[in-house]
Amino acid sequence: MNIDNTASQMRKGVLEFCILSVIKQGEAYPSDIIDKMKAANLNIFEGTLYPLLTRLKNAELLTYRWVESNSGPPRKYFSLTEKGATFYAELETTWNELANAVQALTG
């Protein structure tokens, strides 16, 4: 069995929650999300992030606004919708229950 594959699958399982966590802190530009994820040692690439943001937007969990940039094209900033905030709260509860269960088994 390959530990890299298992670790990758575990990270993929929490990406959506982590991305929403970053955006919950305030409006976020995709490169800011990538930077915060990297700082937390959860590397994510644009090719992974953009499809997830699109899927979350299509599910009406996120909205975005365009902001003009002095150094290039306009930037798209994402924020949680009311539906997204509710979904995030449900994910947070699920995460806490899961983390507590794993801690009880491994701790």
SULPE-V941050 format. One line per field, one symbol per residue. phi: phi as a letter, one per 20 degrees, with the letter a starting at -180 (. if undefined). psi: psi as a letter, one per 40 degrees, with the letter a starting at -180 (. if undefined). A space follows every 50 residues. Layout:
BEGIN
phi->???
psi->???
END
This chain:
BEGIN
phi->.dfffffffffgfdggfffffffffqgcegfffgfffffemdfcdgfeff ffffffffemeccbcecfdfcqfgddddbfefffffffffffffffffff ffffede
psi->ihdddddddddddeddddddddddeihhiddddddddddefghiideddd ddddddddefdiiiihhiiefaiiihhiiiiddddddddddddddddddd dddddd.
END
